[in-house]
Amino acid sequence: PTGNAAMATAGMGDVLTGMITGLLSQGIEWKTAITSAVYIHGLAGDRLAERMGDRGLLAGDIIDSLPFIMKDFVPKRQKIYKSML
């Protein structure tokens, strides 16, 4: 599980909703889109809380960190898919 209390701020749900709809718009199956977005959203919050502490985290901080989170996440996913072939 990912996520933490520092994420209990205005706009976090909007960011998560945008992440889900972004994945859905790429044709990803709805259950996978939701679970992936929730995991990545929480992971971004966890990494930011490690650096910034458990107070003052903003929704924009999550958005700004997503490219770095995805950089780590996507190659692992592709490696898993390749190993399944």
C-alpha positions as CSV (number, residue, x, y, z in Angstrom):
1,P,0.0,0.0,0.0
2,T,1.1,3.5,-0.7
3,G,0.0,7.0,0.5
4,N,0.2,8.9,3.7
5,A,-1.5,11.5,5.8
6,A,0.5,14.3,4.2
7,M,-1.7,13.7,1.1
8,A,-4.9,14.8,2.9
9,T,-5.0,18.2,1.3
10,A,-7.2,20.0,-1.2
11,G,-6.9,18.8,-4.8
12,M,-5.4,15.4,-4.2
13,G,-8.6,13.7,-5.4
14,D,-8.6,15.8,-8.5
15,V,-5.1,14.7,-9.3
16,L,-6.0,11.1,-8.8
17,T,-9.1,11.4,-11.0
18,G,-7.0,13.0,-13.7
19,M,-4.5,10.1,-13.5
20,I,-7.3,7.5,-13.7
21,T,-8.9,9.2,-16.7
22,G,-5.5,9.6,-18.4
23,L,-4.9,5.9,-18.2
24,L,-8.4,5.1,-19.3
25,S,-8.0,7.4,-22.3
26,Q,-4.9,5.3,-23.3
27,G,-7.2,2.2,-23.6
28,I,-6.1,0.6,-20.3
29,E,-8.7,-1.7,-18.8
30,W,-10.6,0.2,-16.0
31,K,-9.6,-2.0,-13.1
32,T,-5.9,-1.8,-14.1
33,A,-6.2,2.0,-14.7
34,I,-7.7,2.5,-11.2
35,T,-5.4,0.3,-9.3
36,S,-2.3,1.6,-11.1
37,A,-3.3,5.3,-10.7
38,V,-4.0,4.8,-7.0
39,Y,-0.7,3.0,-6.4
40,I,1.4,5.6,-8.4
41,H,-0.5,8.5,-6.7
42,G,0.3,7.1,-3.3
43,L,3.9,6.3,-4.2
44,A,4.4,9.9,-5.4
45,G,3.0,11.1,-2.0
46,D,5.3,8.7,-0.1
47,R,8.4,9.9,-1.9
48,L,7.5,13.5,-1.5
49,A,6.8,13.1,2.2
50,E,10.2,11.5,2.7
51,R,11.8,14.7,1.2
52,M,9.4,17.3,2.4
53,G,7.9,16.0,5.6
54,D,4.4,15.1,6.5
55,R,2.9,18.6,6.3
56,G,2.4,21.1,3.5
57,L,2.2,18.7,0.6
58,L,0.2,20.2,-2.3
59,A,-1.6,18.5,-5.1
60,G,0.7,20.4,-7.5
61,D,3.7,18.7,-5.9
62,I,2.2,15.3,-6.8
63,I,1.7,16.5,-10.4
64,D,5.3,17.8,-10.6
65,S,6.7,14.5,-9.4
66,L,4.8,12.2,-11.7
67,P,7.3,12.2,-14.6
68,F,10.0,11.0,-12.1
69,I,7.7,8.3,-10.6
70,M,6.6,7.1,-14.1
71,K,10.2,6.9,-15.2
72,D,10.9,4.4,-12.5
73,F,7.5,2.6,-12.9
74,V,7.2,2.1,-16.6
75,P,10.4,0.3,-17.4
76,K,9.6,-2.2,-14.6
77,R,6.2,-2.8,-16.1
78,Q,7.6,-3.4,-19.5
79,K,10.2,-5.8,-18.1
80,I,7.5,-7.8,-16.5
81,Y,5.4,-7.9,-19.7
82,K,8.5,-9.1,-21.7
83,S,9.2,-11.8,-19.2
84,M,5.6,-13.1,-19.6
85,L,6.0,-13.6,-23.4
